[in-house]
Amino acid sequence: MGQSTINNSIRFGIGAALREDPRYFPSERKGFLPRMGHALASTFVTRTDSGDRAFAVSRFGGAFGSAFISNSWRPAGEDTTNHALGRAGITLALGAGMNVFREFWPDMRRMSRRR
């Protein structure tokens, strides 16, 4: 819970400073693979306030910053650089998974209502 709170705080601070828009924007493309690619790419790329695309500095800063800060309360053996990198990777992977969910959930919900 603490790592998540720190992650969100870092993301908000960096995102506000760099004028990043943290929202997920669904793909305008058709087909499974193009939409999946868009969802996964949105983990690494964000939109700015002006609508341009840019590297998602806030997402990576939050993931890595919170993972390393959380080393301060982790037990010995879990407070290493390798563990922090692993936690950051998990955070980014969960973000990618949420993007995929956000991309395809409207379709899944629509299909379940037809039955």
HUUR-V304415 format. One record per backbone hydrogen bond with DSSP energy under -1.0 kcal/mol. NH is the residue of the N-H (numbers start at 1). CO is the residue of the C=O. If there is no record, write none. Layout:
NH_CO, NH_CO
This chain:
5_1, 6_2, 7_3, 8_4, 9_5, 10_6, 11_7, 12_8, 13_9, 14_10, 15_11, 16_12, 17_13, 18_14, 20_15, 21_47, 35_31, 36_32, 37_33, 38_34, 39_35, 40_36, 41_37, 42_38, 43_40, 44_41, 45_41, 46_54, 48_52, 49_19, 51_48, 54_46, 56_44, 57_55, 60_56, 61_57, 62_58, 63_59, 64_60, 65_61, 66_62, 67_63, 68_64, 69_65, 70_66, 72_69, 73_70, 78_75, 84_80, 85_81, 86_82, 87_83, 88_84, 89_85, 90_86, 91_87, 92_88, 93_89, 94_90, 95_91, 96_92, 97_93, 98_94, 99_95, 100_96, 101_97, 102_98, 103_99, 104_100, 105_101, 108_104, 109_105, 110_106, 111_107, 112_108, 113_109
